[in-house]
């Protein structure tokens, strides 16, 4: 389903191998640049690139700090691991960030780290977190999407008795600022995850810049939407594009390919060390030329 609506552009600063002050500076700069509409962190507890023992910040607490220090940017995590936190607790955290930001949260979530990624898998052992295998993790994820939405919208406490989630007297107060709830972005590409996306997502993020795969996965999402009677145009398609500081023409070409494939929500991945005034550079060298095409 190709989307021809106006594209939006954002940045992603992975909070690893970098200082808090550096991320803070980039986000504050981006907040003053109209062409940059959204900004993202990610959700890992240990580095997945570079020095495996290097610095990395927890995503939700850092996101709350960035929410308090910005005024315009929409913001979120690309994407929250549903394996890290109980869904009801996650809903409460997200509602708090939406309040802190004045209603600017895009709620990014996914099943969680790939079991075959050793640098991601080690997080669970290091932090004492259970790592359920894929089938159970996807079932839990589908129930989590239902529970989180209910916590944001139900006016009275409720019970939930699912296959993997059990809640008694669940309630979230205060609610998120955004009504009926913050937009839900789901990241993933597997067939099982795409079925959950068809049912629950407002935005779909494909965690890869491979355009051939993006087109194939998009066609599958269209099919799953048709099966449940949902218009696939209701789901904005999002894709990350790595930024090359040395070869901006290559990045512009990748942006053009993503737009041509119907992805209208572009997230430009910035790697440290960040050049001086990197947000302004991104707008001038990448976003404005892409908008003019």
C-alpha positions in Angstrom: 0.0 0.0 0.0 1.9 3.0 -1.2 1.4 6.2 0.8 1.8 9.5 -1.0 1.1 11.8 1.9 3.6 14.5 3.0 6.7 12.8 4.5 8.0 13.5 8.0 11.6 13.4 9.1 13.2 12.7 12.4 16.5 11.7 14.0 17.6 8.8 16.2 20.4 9.1 18.7 21.3 5.6 20.1 22.2 6.3 23.7 25.3 4.2 23.7 29.0 5.0 23.4 28.0 8.7 24.0 27.6 11.2 26.8 24.3 12.5 28.2 25.5 16.0 27.4 26.0 15.1 23.7 22.5 13.7 23.3 21.1 16.6 25.2 22.8 19.1 22.9 21.6 17.4 19.7 18.0 17.2 20.9 17.9 20.8 22.0 19.3 21.9 18.7 16.8 19.7 16.8 13.9 21.1 18.8 14.5 24.5 17.2 14.6 23.2 13.6 11.1 22.8 12.1 12.2 20.3 9.4 13.0 17.8 12.1 9.7 16.7 13.5 10.5 13.8 15.7 13.4 12.3 17.7 14.1 8.8 19.0 16.3 6.8 21.4 16.5 3.0 21.5 15.9 0.4 24.2 18.9 -1.7 25.2 20.5 -2.2 28.5 24.0 -3.0 27.3 25.8 -1.8 24.1 25.0 -3.7 20.9 27.9 -2.1 19.0 31.3 -0.8 19.8 32.9 -1.4 23.2 30.6 -4.1 24.8 31.4 -2.6 28.3 31.0 1.0 27.1 28.4 3.5 28.4 24.7 3.1 27.6 21.6 4.9 29.1 18.3 3.3 30.0 15.8 4.5 27.3 12.6 5.5 29.2 14.3 7.5 31.9 16.5 9.3 29.3 13.4 9.9 27.2 11.6 11.5 30.1 14.6 13.9 30.6 14.5 14.8 26.9 10.8 15.3 27.1 11.3 17.8 29.9 14.0 19.7 27.9 12.2 20.0 24.5 9.0 21.8 23.5 8.1 20.8 20.0 9.6 17.5 18.9 7.5 14.3 19.0 9.6 11.7 20.7 9.8 8.0 21.5 11.9 4.8 21.7 12.7 2.9 18.5 11.4 0.6 19.9 10.7 -0.5 23.4 11.4 -4.2 24.1 8.2 -5.8 25.5 10.5 -8.4 27.1 12.1 -5.9 29.5 9.1 -4.6 31.5 5.7 -5.9 32.6 3.2 -4.3 30.1 1.1 -2.6 32.8 4.2 -1.0 34.3 5.2 0.1 30.8 1.8 1.7 30.1 2.2 3.7 33.4 5.7 4.8 32.4 4.6 5.9 28.9 1.6 7.8 30.3 4.0 9.7 32.6 6.2 10.6 29.6 3.2 11.8 27.6 2.3 14.1 30.5 5.8 15.3 30.9 6.1 16.1 27.2 2.7 17.8 27.0 1.3 15.1 24.6 4.2 14.5 22.3 4.9 10.8 22.8 4.9 8.3 19.9 4.8 4.9 21.7 7.2 2.6 20.0 7.1 -1.0 21.0 8.2 -4.4 19.6 8.5 -8.0 20.7 12.1 -7.6 21.8 15.6 -8.5 20.9 16.3 -11.1 18.3 17.3 -14.4 20.0 20.1 -14.9 17.6 21.8 -11.5 18.4 24.4 -12.4 21.1 25.1 -8.8 22.1 21.4 -8.3 22.7 20.7 -11.7 24.3 23.3 -11.1 27.0 21.2 -8.3 28.4 18.7 -10.7 29.8 21.3 -12.8 31.7 23.1 -9.7 33.0 19.9 -8.1 34.3 18.2 -11.2 35.5 15.4 -11.0 33.0 13.6 -14.0 31.6 14.0 -14.6 27.9 11.0 -16.4 26.6 11.3 -18.0 23.2 9.7 -16.4 20.2 6.2 -18.1 20.2 5.5 -17.1 23.8 7.1 -13.7 23.3 4.8 -12.9 20.4 1.7 -14.1 22.3 2.7 -11.9 25.2 3.3 -9.0 22.9 -0.2 -9.2 21.3 -1.7 -9.3 24.8 0.5 -6.4 25.9 -0.8 -4.2 23.1 -4.4 -4.9 24.3 -3.6 -4.3 28.0 -1.6 -1.1 27.4 -4.4 0.4 25.3 -7.0 -0.5 27.9 -4.9 1.1 30.7 -4.8 4.3 28.7 -8.5 4.4 27.9 -10.5 2.6 30.6 -12.1 4.9 33.2 -12.4 2.2 35.9 -10.2 -0.6 37.2 -10.4 -3.8 35.2 -9.2 -7.4 35.4 -7.4 -9.1 32.5 -6.9 -12.8 32.3 -4.9 -13.7 29.2 -2.7 -16.5 28.1 0.5 -14.8 29.4 -0.7 -11.7 31.3 -2.8 -11.7 34.5 -4.0 -8.4 36.0 -6.4 -7.7 38.9 -7.8 -4.2 39.4 -5.6 -2.7 36.7 -5.9 1.1 36.4 -3.8 4.0 35.1 -4.3 7.5 36.4 -3.3 10.0 35.2 -4.1 9.1 31.6 -1.9 10.2 28.7 -2.5 13.7 27.5 -3.2 12.4 23.9 -6.7 11.0 23.3 -7.7 8.4 22.9 -4.1 7.5 23.5 -0.6 8.2 22.1 0.1 6.8 18.6 1.3 3.3 18.7 4.4 2.5 16.6 5.2 -1.2 16.3 8.6 -2.3 15.0 9.1 -5.6 13.3 9.1 -7.6 10.2 8.2 -11.2 11.0 4.8 -12.6 9.8 3.6 -13.1 13.4 4.5 -9.5 14.3 2.9 -8.1 11.2 -0.4 -9.7 12.2 -0.2 -7.8 15.5 0.7 -4.6 13.6 -2.3 -5.0 11.4 -4.5 -5.0 14.4 -2.9 -2.5 16.8 -0.5 -0.2 15.1 -0.9 3.5 14.0 2.7 3.4 12.6 4.8 0.5 11.5 8.6 0.7 11.6 10.6 -1.8 9.6 13.9 -2.2 11.4 15.9 -2.3 8.2 16.8 -0.1 5.3 16.5 -2.9 2.7 14.0 -1.6 0.3 13.3 -4.9 -1.5 12.5 -6.4 1.9 10.4 -3.3 2.9 8.2 -3.7 -0.2 7.7 -7.4 0.4 6.9 -7.0 4.1 4.6 -4.1 3.2 2.6 -6.3 0.8 2.2 -8.9 3.6 1.0 -6.2 6.0 -1.6 -5.1 3.4 -2.8 -8.7 3.2 -3.2 -9.1 6.9 -5.1 -5.8 7.1 -7.5 -7.0 4.4 -8.1 -10.2 6.4 -9.3 -8.2 9.4 -11.1 -5.5 7.4 -8.7 -2.7 8.2 -7.6 -0.1 5.7 -3.8 -0.4 5.5 -3.6 3.3 4.7 -4.4 3.9 8.4 -0.9 2.6 9.3 1.9 5.1 8.6 5.0 3.3 7.3 8.3 4.2 9.0 11.9 3.2 8.2 15.3 4.1 9.6 18.0 5.5 7.3 21.6 5.5 8.5 23.3 8.9 8.0 26.7 9.2 6.3 28.3 12.5 7.3 31.0 12.0 4.7 28.7 10.9 1.8 25.4 12.8 2.2 24.5 12.0 -1.5 24.3 8.3 -0.5 22.0 9.1 2.4 19.8 11.3 0.1 19.6 8.4 -2.4 18.5 6.0 0.4 15.8 8.5 1.5 14.5 8.8 -2.0 14.3 5.0 -2.3 12.3 4.8 0.9 9.9 7.5 -0.1 9.4 5.9 -3.5 8.5 2.6 -1.7 5.8 4.4 0.3 7.6 5.0 3.6 6.7 8.5 4.6 8.1 8.5 8.2 11.8 8.7 7.9 14.1 8.3 10.9 17.7 9.4 10.2 20.2 7.5 12.4 23.0 9.6 13.8 26.2 8.0 15.0 28.6 9.5 17.5 30.8 11.5 17.6 28.3 14.0 16.4 29.6 16.8 14.1 29.1 20.4 15.4 25.6 21.6 14.7 24.6 18.1 13.4 20.9 18.7 13.5 21.2 21.8 11.3 23.4 19.9 8.9 20.8 17.1 8.7 18.1 19.6 7.9 20.1 21.5 5.3 21.9 18.5 3.6 19.3 15.7 3.9 15.8 16.8 4.7 15.3 20.0 2.7 16.7 18.5 -0.5 14.5 15.4 -0.1 11.4 17.5 0.4 12.2 19.4 -2.8 12.2 16.3 -5.0 
